[in-house]
Amino acid sequence: MKNVVILGSTGSIGTQSLEVISEKQGFSVLAISGNSNIELLEKQARKFRPRFVAVPSDAKASELEIKIKDTDTKVLSGKESLEYIASLPEADIVITGIVGIAGLLPTLAAVKAGKRIGLANKETLVTAGDIVMNTARKTGAEIIPVDSEHSAIFQCMAARVNNENYETELKRILLTASGGPFFGKKKNELKDMKASDALRHPNWSMGAKITVDSATLMNKGLEVLEAKSLFSVPLSKVDVLVHRQSIVHSMVEFCDNAVIAQLGVPDMKLPIQYALTYPERLSMSDNALDLTKTPLTFEYADTDTFKCLSLAYRAGETGGTLPTVLNGANEAAVALFLEDKIGFLDIGNMVEMAMDAHKVIANPEICDILSTDLWAREYVTTNLHRLN
């Protein structure tokens, strides 16, 4: 029996992880965490009977404790509670489904504890990729990507990662992007777009922040930086292709020009299950792919219109704390956009302004990363007057 901890159990990744676990034998939910959806946390606690439920807010934790006082589940509160459950000695697998920089410290705690991590938190590797991967090599932690694109790359590379010629054999990684709801539009068509427009993703059902990131292509930019750390490749070997059908989840091209791709329907259950069962594969009763239904098309992304993708490459090439600025400024700008306080194109403009203003720390510690994240968010909120 494998004991699983799910960080962010009420979000999209968390709820689907619980669905996968409920359909398979051999897995037990040891602990879960959530933020504000106490009603759903109660339902999950009653169904899966975890030993712990962690809620950062003391008030929300007290509310949940009252609701499940008739169970054996213990409610933990405070930000440190996430790190505690992520490093429980009994935990075999930790699924990190928390969105944003809030997932960094709990994920790092799991890495330090030598766990298998089903990584769905992009920000961990975007902001602290070197620290996390170096720590994983020391502790023996397994980092199995859950993002559909990185899971695809991981699967395509599975037979080669232990080959001594791996780095020279790899020609490039081809990250696929749906293009979001604004594919094909130019800047003059995007200036008046509202949050309600950006949230109409053509293929995936995701949270609001990630859906907006998909619309700006920042989501793909973050994935480029994540791929750099996960697979130890230079950014020059990571390209982005817009693939509207979201069937090819990503591809790897080798030096002999062979291209290996992983295909599947737009659904997160397969990469979640693969992270839980790797290197084995278990049967799935649904989500079968029918390749006769639609043609598959590919084209390069329009980085002139969608500047967030090019900003991500710039941040990755510079390194240090600049990727943290990219991420933090973006999170703050997206929050303002969702509140209709700035326009769609202002997201990229604010991120660029923050990056231009930042003094990069070349080899940051975790404390530098966290302070830089706060700086980037504050920069955005205090410099709105500079937007044209």
KEZAKOL-107964 format. One record per residue: residue number from 1; x, y, z of N, C-alpha, C in turn; residue in three letters. Coordinates in steps of 0.02 Angstrom, whole numbers, plus 50000, padded with zeros to 5 digits. Layout:
<atoms>
   num      nu      nv      nw     cau     cav     caw      cu      cv      cw   residu
   NUM       X       Y       Z       X       Y       Z       X       Y       Z      ALA
...
</atoms>
This chain:
<atoms>
   num      nu      nv      nw     cau     cav     caw      cu      cv      cw   residu
     1   50042   49940   50000   50000   50000   50000   50044   50062   50000      MET
     2   50033   50107   49953   50070   50169   49948   50031   50225   49982      LYS
     3   50063   50261   50028   50032   50318   50062   50043   50382   50023      ASN
     4   49989   50417   50007   49992   50476   49965   49972   50538   50004      VAL
     5   50011   50591   49996   49995   50657   50022   49977   50701   49962      VAL
     6   49921   50737   49967   49900   50781   49912   49898   50853   49937      ILE
     7   49944   50894   49912   49944   50964   49929   49901   51001   49879      LEU
     8   49849   51034   49904   49801   51068   49859   49748   51020   49835      GLY
     9   49718   50983   49882   49670   50930   49863   49604   50957   49837      SER
    10   49589   51021   49847   49525   51048   49823   49531   51079   49754      THR
    11   49592   51084   49728   49601   51113   49661   49592   51060   49607      GLY
    12   49603   51081   49545   49593   51037   49488   49637   50974   49492      SER
    13   49702   50983   49504   49747   50926   49508   49730   50883   49568      ILE
    14   49716   50915   49624   49700   50877   49685   49638   50835   49680      GLY
    15   49584   50864   49653   49522   50826   49647   49530   50768   49598      THR
    16   49566   50780   49543   49576   50725   49495   49623   50672   49523      GLN
    17   49670   50692   49565   49714   50642   49597   49673   50596   49642      SER
    18   49628   50626   49679   49585   50585   49723   49539   50539   49682      LEU
    19   49517   50563   49624   49476   50520   49580   49517   50460   49557      GLU
    20   49578   50473   49536   49622   50418   49513   49633   50368   49569      VAL
    21   49648   50393   49630   49661   50349   49687   49600   50308   49704      ILE
    22   49541   50338   49699   49479   50302   49717   49464   50246   49667      SER
    23   49492   50252   49607   49479   50202   49555   49532   50146   49554      GLU
    24   49586   50155   49593   49641   50106   49592   49653   50076   49661      LYS
    25   49675   50015   49661   49694   49983   49723   49768   49996   49737      GLN
    26   49787   49992   49800   49857   49998   49817   49878   50067   49840      GLY
    27   49830   50114   49847   49847   50181   49869   49802   50202   49927      PHE
    28   49832   50235   49975   49795   50261   50033   49811   50334   50041      SER
    29   49761   50376   50055   49771   50448   50064   49792   50460   50136      VAL
    30   49855   50480   50146   49882   50492   50212   49865   50562   50237      LEU
    31   49869   50612   50192   49856   50681   50213   49836   50722   50152      ALA
    32   49796   50774   50164   49775   50820   50112   49782   50891   50138      ILE
    33   49782   50939   50093   49782   51009   50115   49737   51049   50069      SER
    34   49709   51103   50096   49668   51148   50057   49675   51218   50085      GLY
    35   49640   51265   50052   49647   51334   50072   49583   51362   50102      ASN
    36   49532   51371   50061   49470   51403   50085   49407   51363   50073      SER
    37   49411   51311   50030   49351   51272   50014   49340   51219   50069      ASN
    38   49315   51242   50125   49306   51198   50183   49253   51145   50171      ILE
    39   49202   51162   50134   49149   51114   50119   49176   51054   50082      GLU
    40   49217   51067   50031   49246   51012   49993   49298   50974   50034      LEU
    41   49337   51009   50074   49385   50975   50118   49350   50927   50165      LEU
    42   49293   50948   50191   49254   50904   50235   49233   50841   50199      GLU
    43   49207   50849   50138   49186   50791   50099   49244   50744   50085      LYS
    44   49302   50772   50068   49361   50731   50053   49385   50695   50116      GLN
    45   49384   50731   50172   49406   50700   50235   49362   50642   50255      ALA
    46   49297   50650   50245   49250   50597   50264   49256   50537   50216      ARG
    47   49268   50550   50153   49272   50495   50105   49338   50457   50110      LYS
    48   49394   50493   50115   49459   50460   50111   49492   50448   50179      PHE
    49   49464   50477   50232   49488   50466   50300   49564   50476   50307      ARG
    50   49591   50532   50285   49662   50543   50294   49679   50553   50367      PRO
    51   49742   50541   50384   49763   50552   50453   49766   50627   50469      ARG
    52   49785   50668   50418   49791   50740   50429   49757   50779   50373      PHE
    53   49730   50837   50391   49710   50888   50342   49744   50952   50364      VAL
    54   49782   50982   50319   49818   51044   50334   49784   51103   50300      ALA
    55   49771   51156   50339   49740   51217   50314   49781   51276   50340      VAL
    56   49813   51315   50296   49856   51369   50320   49822   51420   50365      PRO
    57   49759   51437   50351   49723   51486   50391   49699   51455   50457      SER
    58   49717   51487   50513   49695   51463   50578   49619   51463   50584      ASP
    59   49587   51516   50557   49514   51522   50561   49480   51467   50521      ALA
    60   49505   51455   50460   49475   51403   50418   49488   51334   50447      LYS
    61   49546   51325   50477   49562   51261   50508   49514   51247   50566      ALA
    62   49500   51298   50606   49452   51290   50662   49383   51273   50636      SER
    63   49363   51304   50581   49298   51289   50550   49294   51217   50528      GLU
    64   49347   51193   50497   49347   51123   50474   49349   51076   50533      LEU
    65   49387   51093   50585   49393   51049   50643   49325   51036   50675      GLU
    66   49283   51086   50677   49216   51079   50704   49175   51031   50661      ILE
    67   49182   51038   50595   49142   50999   50548   49160   50925   50550      LYS
    68   49224   50908   50563   49244   50838   50560   49267   50812   50628      ILE
    69   49241   50842   50680   49262   50821   50747   49242   50750   50764      LYS
    70   49193   50722   50726   49171   50654   50739   49214   50602   50701      ASP
    71   49267   50626   50667   49312   50580   50631   49378   50574   50667      THR
    72   49421   50531   50642   49488   50522   50672   49540   50567   50639      ASP
    73   49518   50607   50590   49565   50650   50554   49584   50710   50597      THR
    74   49649   50724   50599   49675   50782   50637   49684   50841   50591      LYS
    75   49659   50900   50611   49666   50961   50571   49727   50999   50596      VAL
    76   49771   51017   50549   49831   51056   50563   49823   51125   50532      LEU
    77   49852   51176   50563   49845   51244   50537   49913   51277   50532      SER
    78   49915   51332   50494   49977   51369   50483   50013   51346   50420      GLY
    79   50054   51391   50392   50091   51374   50331   50139   51316   50342      LYS
    80   50166   51311   50404   50213   51256   50417   50179   51188   50414      GLU
    81   50113   51187   50421   50078   51123   50418   50085   51089   50350      SER
    82   50091   51129   50298   50100   51100   50231   50167   51066   50225      LEU
    83   50219   51097   50252   50285   51066   50252   50286   51003   50295      GLU
    84   50248   51005   50349   50245   50947   50394   50216   50886   50359      TYR
    85   50158   50894   50326   50128   50836   50295   50166   50814   50233      ILE
    86   50201   50862   50200   50241   50845   50140   50301   50802   50157      ALA
    87   50322   50803   50220   50382   50765   50240   50368   50711   50291      SER
    88   50304   50691   50297   50287   50637   50344   50327   50574   50329      LEU
    89   50356   50543   50379   50397   50482   50368   50358   50427   50332      PRO
    90   50292   50423   50345   50252   50369   50315   50233   50383   50242      GLU
    91   50244   50444   50219   50223   50463   50151   50269   50432   50099      ALA
    92   50239   50401   50049   50277   50373   49993   50277   50420   49933      ASP
    93   50220   50453   49921   50212   50496   49863   50179   50561   49885      ILE
    94   50205   50618   49861   50176   50683   49875   50156   50716   49810      VAL
    95   50091   50728   49801   50066   50763   49742   50062   50838   49759      ILE
    96   50100   50879   49724   50101   50951   49739   50057   50988   49689      THR
    97   49994   50998   49708   49946   51030   49664   49931   51102   49684      GLY
    98   49970   51131   49729   49960   51200   49750   49981   51246   49693      ILE
    99   49941   51297   49679   49957   51346   49627   49997   51403   49657      VAL
   100   50051   51424   49623   50087   51483   49643   50148   51468   49686      GLY
   101   50180   51522   49708   50241   51518   49748   50228   51484   49815      ILE
   102   50165   51481   49835   50148   51447   49899   50167   51374   49898      ALA
   103   50177   51346   49839   50195   51275   49834   50269   51262   49842      GLY
   104   50310   51314   49843   50383   51304   49843   50408   51270   49906      LEU
   105   50394   51298   49964   50422   51270   50026   50396   51200   50042      LEU
   106   50331   51186   50033   50308   51117   50045   50340   51067   49997      PRO
   107   50347   51087   49933   50379   51042   49885   50452   51030   49904      THR
   108   50486   51083   49923   50556   51075   49943   50562   51032   50005      LEU
   109   50513   51036   50051   50514   50993   50110   50508   50920   50090      ALA
   110   50466   50905   50041   50459   50836   50017   50523   50812   49983      ALA
   111   50555   50857   49946   50618   50840   49913   50672   50826   49965      VAL
   112   50677   50867   50016   50726   50856   50069   50715   50790   50105      LYS
   113   50651   50770   50109   50634   50707   50142   50642   50646   50096      ALA
   114   50664   50658   50034   50678   50603   49988   50616   50568   49961      GLY
   115   50560   50604   49955   50498   50574   49932   50495   50569   49855      LYS
   116   50448   50529   49831   50428   50535   49761   50379   50593   49757      ARG
   117   50391   50641   49713   50348   50699   49707   50315   50698   49639      ILE
   118   50248   50699   49638   50210   50710   49578   50203   50785   49570      GLY
   119   50246   50816   49531   50253   50889   49530   50204   50921   49481      LEU
   120   50157   50960   49508   50111   50998   49467   50116   51072   49481      ALA
   121   50164   51091   49523   50174   51161   49540   50232   51190   49500      ASN
   122   50216   51227   49447   50268   51254   49403   50317   51299   49440      LYS
   123   50290   51339   49485   50329   51392   49516   50389   51366   49555      GLU
   124   50385   51304   49579   50440   51275   49617   50504   51273   49576      THR
   125   50500   51249   49515   50559   51244   49473   50574   51310   49437      LEU
   126   50523   51350   49423   50534   51415   49391   50577   51459   49436      VAL
   127   50561   51461   49501   50595   51507   49546   50656   51476   49580      THR
   128   50656   51411   49591   50710   51380   49629   50732   51314   49598      ALA
   129   50735   51312   49532   50750   51249   49497   50817   51219   49518      GLY
   130   50870   51260   49520   50936   51233   49538   50937   51205   49609      ASP
   131   50907   51242   49655   50906   51220   49725   50868   51154   49731      ILE
   132   50809   51151   49700   50767   51092   49706   50799   51031   49674      VAL
   133   50825   51038   49614   50854   50981   49579   50919   50957   49612      MET
   134   50960   51004   49636   51021   50985   49671   51005   50948   49736      ASN
   135   50953   50972   49771   50932   50939   49833   50905   50869   49818      THR
   136   50867   50862   49764   50840   50796   49745   50896   50747   49730      ALA
   137   50949   50770   49698   51005   50725   49684   51039   50702   49748      ARG
   138   51040   50745   49798   51072   50727   49862   51029   50679   49903      LYS
   139   50963   50689   49902   50919   50650   49946   50890   50589   49912      THR
   140   50896   50586   49845   50866   50530   49809   50793   50539   49794      GLY
   141   50766   50599   49805   50696   50612   49789   50683   50603   49715      ALA
   142   50626   50573   49699   50604   50565   49629   50556   50621   49612      GLU
   143   50571   50658   49561   50524   50710   49539   50493   50688   49473      ILE
   144   50429   50669   49476   50392   50646   49418   50343   50701   49398      ILE
   145   50351   50731   49339   50307   50786   49321   50235   50764   49310      PRO
   146   50188   50806   49332   50117   50792   49322   50087   50837   49269      VAL
   147   50116   50896   49256   50094   50936   49200   50092   50892   49138      ASP
   148   50040   50898   49098   50034   50852   49041   50093   50857   48993      SER
   149   50119   50918   48984   50175   50927   48937   50239   50895   48964      GLU
   150   50254   50907   49027   50316   50879   49054   50310   50804   49067      HIS
   151   50250   50781   49082   50240   50709   49086   50253   50677   49018      SER
   152   50230   50710   48966   50241   50685   48898   50316   50681   48882      ALA
   153   50352   50734   48898   50424   50734   48886   50458   50679   48926      ILE
   154   50439   50674   48989   50466   50622   49033   50455   50553   49003      PHE
   155   50395   50541   48978   50380   50476   48948   50420   50465   48884      GLN
   156   50428   50518   48843   50465   50511   48781   50539   50498   48794      CYS
   157   50565   50524   48849   50635   50516   48866   50650   50455   48909      MET
   158   50598   50421   48931   50606   50369   48981   50659   50318   48964      ALA
   159   50666   50301   48901   50713   50249   48881   50784   50276   48873      ALA
   160   50792   50343   48877   50857   50372   48861   50892   50405   48920      ARG
   161   50855   50421   48975   50883   50463   49027   50945   50432   49061      VAL
   162   50951   50367   49061   51008   50335   49092   51063   50318   49042      ASN
   163   51055   50339   48980   51105   50327   48929   51161   50379   48935      ASN
   164   51222   50357   48933   51278   50404   48943   51284   50456   48888      GLU
   165   51254   50443   48830   51254   50491   48775   51191   50533   48771      ASN
   166   51152   50531   48825   51087   50564   48826   51090   50637   48804      TYR
   167   51136   50676   48832   51138   50747   48818   51155   50762   48746      GLU
   168   51200   50722   48716   51218   50734   48647   51165   50706   48599      THR
   169   51129   50655   48621   51076   50626   48578   51016   50672   48572      GLU
   170   51002   50712   48624   50943   50755   48624   50955   50816   48580      LEU
   171   50912   50825   48531   50917   50883   48487   50876   50941   48514      LYS
   172   50812   50927   48530   50771   50980   48560   50707   50950   48588      ARG
   173   50678   50988   48635   50613   50973   48663   50562   51017   48628      ILE
   174   50506   50988   48608   50452   51025   48575   50392   51027   48622      LEU
   175   50386   51082   48658   50329   51092   48703   50269   51114   48662      LEU
   176   50213   51081   48670   50154   51102   48633   50110   51147   48676      THR
   177   50077   51194   48642   50032   51242   48675   49966   51244   48637      ALA
   178   49911   51248   48673   49846   51252   48639   49838   51319   48604      SER
   179   49873   51370   48627   49864   51437   48599   49812   51478   48637      GLY
   180   49774   51444   48680   49725   51480   48721   49667   51508   48680      GLY
   181   49625   51549   48711   49565   51574   48678   49579   51630   48627      PRO
   182   49640   51658   48628   49654   51715   48585   49702   51698   48528      PHE
   183   49709   51635   48513   49754   51614   48459   49735   51649   48393      PHE
   184   49785   51675   48359   49774   51707   48294   49758   51781   48298      GLY
   185   49746   51806   48357   49729   51877   48365   49793   51918   48370      LYS
   186   49788   51982   48351   49843   52029   48356   49831   52078   48413      LYS
   187   49882   52119   48428   49878   52163   48486   49817   52209   48486      LYS
   188   49801   52236   48428   49745   52283   48425   49678   52249   48440      ASN
   189   49676   52182   48432   49616   52145   48447   49613   52124   48521      GLU
   190   49669   52128   48555   49673   52103   48624   49667   52158   48677      LEU
   191   49675   52220   48657   49679   52273   48707   49615   52281   48748      LYS
   192   49558   52262   48721   49495   52270   48757   49468   52204   48786      ASP
   193   49508   52152   48784   49485   52087   48809   49479   52088   48886      MET
   194   49426   52058   48911   49413   52055   48982   49427   51985   49009      LYS
   195   49423   51979   49076   49435   51914   49107   49387   51861   49082      ALA
   196   49325   51880   49071   49276   51831   49047   49294   51803   48979      SER
   197   49329   51843   48938   49352   51820   48873   49411   51772   48880      ASP
   198   49458   51791   48924   49519   51752   48933   49505   51684   48965      ALA
   199   49450   51678   49002   49436   51616   49038   49400   51564   48995      LEU
   200   49389   51579   48932   49356   51531   48887   49408   51489   48851      ARG
   201   49439   51443   48888   49491   51400   48858   49458   51349   48812      HIS
   202   49487   51338   48753   49455   51294   48704   49456   51219   48721      PRO
   203   49505   51197   48762   49514   51125   48772   49516   51101   48844      ASN
   204   49544   51142   48889   49557   51120   48957   49513   51155   49007      TRP
   205   49496   51119   49061   49460   51148   49117   49510   51157   49174      SER
   206   49528   51221   49188   49580   51235   49238   49557   51292   49282      MET
   207   49597   51308   49333   49583   51365   49375   49591   51430   49337      GLY
   208   49565   51485   49366   49564   51549   49332   49635   51574   49316      ALA
   209   49680   51570   49365   49747   51597   49354   49783   51560   49297      LYS
   210   49781   51494   49298   49815   51455   49246   49782   51466   49178      ILE
   211   49717   51475   49176   49682   51487   49113   49703   51554   49083      THR
   212   49710   51605   49124   49734   51670   49099   49806   51663   49075      VAL
   213   49847   51626   49112   49917   51614   49091   49919   51579   49023      ASP
   214   49871   51536   49011   49867   51503   48945   49850   51554   48891      SER
   215   49807   51601   48907   49788   51653   48859   49845   51699   48841      ALA
   216   49889   51714   48891   49946   51758   48878   50008   51720   48852      THR
   217   50005   51654   48854   50061   51609   48841   50114   51610   48896      LEU
   218   50099   51645   48952   50145   51640   49009   50148   51569   49036      MET
   219   50093   51534   49033   50092   51465   49055   50146   51425   49019      ASN
   220   50151   51437   48954   50201   51400   48915   50271   51426   48931      LYS
   221   50277   51491   48944   50342   51517   48964   50367   51486   49028      GLY
   222   50322   51479   49077   50341   51447   49140   50360   51374   49128      LEU
   223   50326   51341   49082   50341   51272   49067   50409   51265   49032      GLU
   224   50428   51314   48992   50494   51314   48962   50548   51315   49016      VAL
   225   50539   51358   49066   50587   51363   49121   50587   51299   49163      LEU
   226   50527   51271   49172   50522   51208   49209   50558   51152   49173      GLU
   227   50550   51149   49107   50584   51097   49068   50659   51103   49072      ALA
   228   50684   51164   49073   50756   51177   49079   50784   51143   49141      LYS
   229   50749   51150   49198   50772   51121   49260   50760   51046   49263      SER
   230   50699   51025   49245   50681   50954   49250   50726   50910   49209      LEU
   231   50742   50932   49148   50777   50888   49101   50849   50911   49087      PHE
   232   50873   50960   49126   50942   50983   49121   50962   51000   49049      SER
   233   50922   51042   49018   50936   51062   48949   50942   51138   48944      VAL
   234   50982   51164   48898   50984   51236   48887   50920   51260   48854      PRO
   235   50902   51323   48865   50841   51349   48836   50842   51346   48760      LEU
   236   50901   51347   48730   50906   51343   48657   50879   51277   48630      SER
   237   50872   51227   48675   50846   51162   48653   50772   51152   48671      LYS
   238   50739   51206   48690   50667   51202   48706   50629   51249   48660      VAL
   239   50588   51220   48617   50546   51260   48571   50472   51250   48589      ASP
   240   50431   51298   48570   50359   51296   48582   50322   51293   48516      VAL
   241   50277   51245   48509   50234   51239   48451   50162   51244   48472      LEU
   242   50123   51286   48437   50051   51290   48450   50017   51231   48416      VAL
   243   49982   51193   48456   49947   51133   48432   49876   51137   48458      HIS
   244   49831   51162   48417   49764   51181   48439   49723   51123   48467      ARG
   245   49737   51063   48445   49695   51006   48464   49712   50978   48533      GLN
   246   49770   50996   48561   49792   50971   48627   49790   50895   48632      SER
   247   49810   50863   48577   49814   50789   48575   49886   50766   48585      ILE
   248   49932   50799   48550   50004   50787   48561   50025   50831   48620      VAL
   249   50043   50799   48675   50056   50838   48736   50126   50866   48739      HIS
   250   50171   50838   48701   50238   50866   48687   50278   50813   48651      SER
   251   50336   50834   48624   50378   50790   48584   50451   50801   48602      MET
   252   50491   50751   48585   50564   50755   48592   50595   50736   48526      VAL
   253   50641   50778   48502   50677   50765   48440   50749   50747   48457      GLU
   254   50774   50693   48426   50842   50669   48440   50888   50687   48382      PHE
   255   50952   50675   48392   51003   50698   48344   50996   50666   48275      CYS
   256   50964   50607   48272   50953   50574   48208   50888   50597   48175      ASP
   257   50857   50651   48204   50795   50681   48179   50733   50639   48193      ASN
   258   50741   50586   48231   50682   50549   48253   50644   50591   48305      ALA
   259   50579   50595   48298   50536   50633   48344   50489   50585   48379      VAL
   260   50492   50584   48445   50448   50540   48485   50398   50584   48520      ILE
   261   50334   50567   48514   50281   50608   48543   50238   50565   48589      ALA
   262   50206   50598   48638   50156   50565   48680   50089   50597   48665      GLN
   263   50040   50555   48647   49974   50579   48629   49922   50555   48678      LEU
   264   49869   50592   48686   49814   50572   48729   49760   50626   48728      GLY
   265   49702   50610   48752   49648   50659   48755   49667   50713   48806      VAL
   266   49638   50774   48801   49653   50827   48849   49624   50812   48918      PRO
   267   49660   50774   48957   49636   50753   49023   49697   50741   49067      ASP
   268   49693   50762   49130   49751   50758   49175   49757   50691   49210      MET
   269   49707   50648   49205   49709   50586   49243   49767   50541   49223      LYS
   270   49783   50539   49159   49838   50496   49137   49905   50517   49168      LEU
   271   49926   50582   49162   49990   50600   49193   49990   50593   49269      PRO
   272   49931   50604   49301   49927   50594   49374   49938   50521   49390      ILE
   273   49904   50477   49354   49911   50405   49368   49982   50382   49354      GLN
   274   50013   50408   49301   50081   50387   49284   50130   50407   49339      TYR
   275   50120   50466   49368   50163   50488   49423   50155   50443   49484      ALA
   276   50095   50418   49494   50082   50373   49551   50111   50303   49540      LEU
   277   50110   50279   49478   50127   50209   49465   50194   50198   49432      THR
   278   50227   50252   49408   50291   50246   49372   50339   50200   49409      TYR
   279   50373   50154   49372   50377   50147   49300   50323   50102   49270      PRO
   280   50277   50078   49312   50224   50035   49286   50168   50076   49256      GLU
   281   50129   50045   49212   50069   50075   49185   50009   50032   49203      ARG
   282   49956   50063   49227   49895   50028   49243   49840   50046   49193      LEU
   283   49794   50001   49183   49740   50013   49134   49696   50070   49157      SER
   284   49666   50104   49108   49616   50156   49121   49553   50138   49082      MET
   285   49496   50147   49114   49434   50125   49084   49405   50175   49034      SER
   286   49430   50237   49037   49403   50288   48991   49461   50326   48960      ASP
   287   49447   50382   48928   49497   50426   48899   49535   50396   48840      ASN
   288   49504   50348   48806   49537   50320   48746   49539   50372   48691      ALA
   289   49593   50373   48653   49603   50422   48600   49582   50395   48533      LEU
   290   49542   50434   48496   49522   50416   48428   49555   50464   48380      ASP
   291   49607   50441   48346   49646   50484   48302   49611   50500   48236      LEU
   292   49553   50469   48224   49518   50482   48161   49472   50543   48165      THR
   293   49465   50572   48225   49415   50625   48234   49439   50694   48211      LYS
   294   49504   50707   48214   49527   50775   48198   49598   50773   48170      THR
   295   49614   50817   48123   49684   50822   48100   49726   50855   48154      PRO
   296   49791   50844   48152   49838   50873   48200   49879   50926   48165      LEU
   297   49878   50987   48192   49914   51043   48161   49963   51074   48210      THR
   298   50016   51105   48184   50068   51135   48225   50094   51199   48192      PHE
   299   50109   51249   48232   50142   51309   48207   50178   51345   48265      GLU
   300   50226   51386   48248   50263   51421   48300   50221   51475   48332      TYR
   301   50235   51490   48395   50197   51540   48433   50214   51610   48409      ALA
   302   50165   51655   48415   50173   51725   48397   50199   51763   48459      ASP
   303   50265   51768   48465   50293   51800   48524   50290   51876   48521      THR
   304   50277   51905   48462   50269   51978   48457   50204   51999   48491      ASP
   305   50150   51962   48477   50085   51977   48507   50083   51955   48580      THR
   306   50109   51896   48593   50107   51867   48661   50178   51871   48691      PHE
   307   50194   51930   48717   50263   51943   48740   50283   51902   48801      LYS
   308   50235   51876   48838   50252   51839   48899   50298   51780   48886      CYS
   309   50289   51749   48829   50331   51691   48812   50404   51713   48802      LEU
   310   50414   51767   48766   50482   51791   48755   50513   51817   48820      SER
   311   50472   51846   48864   50497   51869   48929   50521   51810   48971      LEU
   312   50487   51753   48965   50509   51694   49002   50577   51669   48978      ALA
   313   50587   51669   48912   50653   51650   48886   50707   51698   48911      TYR
   314   50690   51763   48911   50738   51812   48936   50755   51800   49009      ARG
   315   50705   51786   49049   50716   51773   49120   50759   51711   49130      ALA
   316   50746   51660   49091   50784   51598   49097   50856   51605   49075      GLY
   317   50869   51644   49024   50937   51656   49001   50977   51695   49052      GLU
   318   50946   51744   49085   50980   51784   49136   50988   51743   49200      THR
   319   50936   51707   49219   50939   51665   49278   50937   51704   49343      GLY
   320   50966   51676   49396   50964   51708   49461   50893   51719   49485      GLY
   321   50879   51779   49509   50812   51794   49534   50764   51821   49481      THR
   322   50787   51828   49419   50742   51856   49368   50682   51812   49354      LEU
   323   50689   51745   49351   50629   51704   49342   50579   51712   49399      PRO
   324   50603   51726   49460   50558   51738   49516   50519   51803   49506      THR
   325   50552   51854   49479   50518   51917   49462   50465   51904   49409      VAL
   326   50484   51868   49358   50436   51850   49305   50374   51818   49334      LEU
   327   50384   51770   49377   50328   51732   49406   50287   51775   49454      ASN
   328   50321   51809   49501   50285   51849   49551   50247   51907   49521      GLY
   329   50279   51943   49474   50246   51999   49442   50187   51975   49401      ALA
   330   50194   51917   49369   50139   51889   49331   50080   51871   49375      ASN
   331   50094   51838   49432   50039   51820   49478   50001   51882   49501      GLU
   332   50038   51935   49517   50006   51997   49540   49966   52029   49484      ALA
   333   49995   52030   49424   49961   52062   49367   49898   52023   49347      ALA
   334   49903   51957   49348   49844   51916   49331   49788   51927   49381      VAL
   335   49805   51933   49445   49755   51946   49497   49719   52012   49483      ALA
   336   49758   52063   49463   49728   52128   49447   49684   52124   49385      LEU
   337   49706   52085   49336   49666   52076   49275   49600   52041   49290      PHE
   338   49603   51990   49333   49541   51954   49350   49492   51999   49388      LEU
   339   49518   52052   49419   49476   52101   49453   49457   52159   49408      GLU
   340   49475   52154   49343   49460   52206   49293   49493   52273   49311      ASP
   341   49552   52270   49343   49588   52331   49361   49641   52350   49310      LYS
   342   49661   52302   49269   49707   52316   49214   49683   52278   49152      ILE
   343   49709   52297   49094   49690   52263   49033   49731   52201   49020      GLY
   344   49711   52163   48970   49745   52100   48954   49817   52110   48935      PHE
   345   49831   52158   48892   49900   52171   48870   49942   52200   48926      LEU
   346   49910   52229   48976   49947   52258   49033   49983   52204   49074      ASP
   347   49959   52142   49070   49992   52089   49108   50065   52083   49087      ILE
   348   50076   52075   49022   50145   52069   48997   50184   52134   49008      GLY
   349   50151   52191   49000   50185   52255   49010   50210   52262   49082      ASN
   350   50168   52244   49130   50188   52249   49200   50245   52201   49217      MET
   351   50243   52141   49190   50296   52093   49201   50362   52120   49174      VAL
   352   50359   52147   49114   50420   52175   49082   50448   52233   49123      GLU
   353   50404   52277   49147   50426   52333   49188   50461   52310   49251      MET
   354   50433   52260   49283   50463   52233   49344   50531   52201   49330      ALA
   355   50536   52165   49276   50600   52134   49257   50653   52186   49243      MET
   356   50633   52240   49209   50680   52294   49193   50705   52329   49256      ASP
   357   50662   52334   49307   50679   52371   49368   50719   52329   49418      ALA
   358   50720   52264   49409   50749   52220   49460   50824   52215   49456      HIS
   359   50857   52215   49513   50929   52202   49517   50938   52128   49533      LYS
   360   50963   52091   49485   50965   52018   49489   51017   51994   49540      VAL
   361   50996   51946   49581   51042   51909   49624   51060   51845   49587      ILE
   362   51124   51836   49573   51146   51782   49528   51136   51713   49557      ALA
   363   51154   51703   49620   51149   51636   49650   51107   51640   49714      ASN
   364   51042   51645   49707   50999   51659   49764   50990   51599   49811      PRO
   365   50981   51614   49875   50958   51565   49924   50882   51568   49925      GLU
   366   50851   51521   49961   50778   51521   49966   50752   51587   49993      ILE
   367   50786   51616   50044   50763   51680   50072   50765   51735   50020      CYS
   368   50814   51733   49974   50817   51783   49920   50759   51775   49872      ASP
   369   50742   51713   49858   50687   51699   49812   50621   51724   49841      ILE
   370   50610   51710   49904   50547   51730   49936   50543   51806   49942      LEU
   371   50597   51839   49958   50596   51912   49963   50588   51945   49894      SER
   372   50619   51914   49843   50612   51939   49775   50540   51932   49751      THR
   373   50509   51877   49768   50439   51866   49750   50395   51922   49780      ASP
   374   50406   51937   49843   50367   51991   49875   50381   52058   49842      LEU
   375   50444   52070   49825   50463   52133   49791   50426   52139   49724      TRP
   376   50425   52085   49686   50393   52087   49619   50319   52102   49625      ALA
   377   50286   52071   49672   50214   52083   49682   50201   52155   49703      ARG
   378   50242   52180   49749   50233   52249   49771   50247   52298   49715      GLU
   379   50297   52282   49674   50313   52325   49618   50253   52334   49572      TYR
   380   50219   52279   49557   50161   52282   49513   50106   52325   49543      VAL
   381   50090   52313   49605   50034   52349   49636   50048   52423   49648      THR
   382   50112   52441   49653   50128   52512   49666   50149   52551   49604      THR
   383   50150   52518   49547   50171   52552   49486   50118   52550   49430      ASN
   384   50056   52540   49449   50003   52538   49400   49997   52605   49362      LEU
   385   50016   52660   49396   50011   52726   49365   50057   52734   49305      HIS
   386   50106   52689   49299   50154   52694   49244   50129   52662   49180      ARG
   387   50072   52626   49184   50044   52596   49124   50017   52651   49079      LEU
   388   50029   52644   49014   50004   52694   48967   49929   52688   48957      ASN
</atoms>
